[in-house]
Amino acid sequence: MSLPSYKDAVKRLDPLDFVAPYLSTRDLLTCCLVNKNFNGVFAKYLWEDPLRIIGNGAKRIPFHLDKYRLFSKSITTTRDSTKRLVETIDYRQQWIPKMYALPKNVGQRALTMDAGYWNSQRIVYKLLSNLPTHFLHTKFLFLDDIEFPPSPTPPAACHPLLLSLRNCQNIATKLSPDDALDALDLLSEVLYLDVSHTALRDSYGHLTYPPSHLMLPSLRILKLQHVSLHDSDLRAILSASPVQLQLASLDVRDNKLTDSILPDLEQHIVWRLNPTSPTSPPPPFSSTIASQNIYLESPP
């Protein structure tokens, strides 16, 4: 991901690009059929986040899961130029009216319900779990609240910049599959990783995956909220960093950390005082105010 060029920053906005975000799905489809120029503008708004379009339609009754099945079957015949338009795969907020989504087995009704709709991203994931293997240019991958199969699955083929595994189960199948080299390659471009509200340990207190696997090569933002993190776990994560000043943001709220971890944090966050002195303590608050340029970046 790079900043826009000067030419892109100063060029005049296309009127079609200006109105496209305000059009409904039906209007976008109609505009795509006008001519090649219209299709080039409006198609990207339909395909940049395809599950959002289907999810919005799910709130319309009558509705059936066949829409998701049809989308799954049509992927293999979709043109590569169209697949390149997909930037986001977001399984969140896939709502299915409960009259269509109620499982036959009462014991399987462990899905949340709100305003008459089932939060059924787990059902959708079972139907469309192969999306990342088809849309290779996806940069934002949201897999929140999904229960992955216990056995390792083939890793996704896309190389996301953002990977969200918040409140997922069995995330070790994503972070520590059988083929670790393939997993490292597929996650090598991740800048933002969220594994908050996941299980770092099992019910016996054993680690479900090595904490060091969370420190990916290009990682800049790491969310570890409420994962039962101990001081030793966080030290293992920080020590696995290929670059000492790698992380720009680290969320470790609601964990089992103590004050003894603070010096380690101070050594691995980008705004620490002195990069050449690994054990230098932070200055008093008064002296920090007096000298505004002593940090590499402004402290949060």
Beta strands, then each sheet from edge to edge (+ up, - down):
strand 1: 88-90
strand 2: 95-97
strand 3: 113-114
strand 4: 117-119
strand 5: 140-142
strand 6: 162-164
strand 7: 192-194
strand 8: 221-223
strand 9: 249-251
sheet 1: 1+ 5+ 6+ 7+ 8+ 9+
sheet 2: 2+ 4- 3+
end
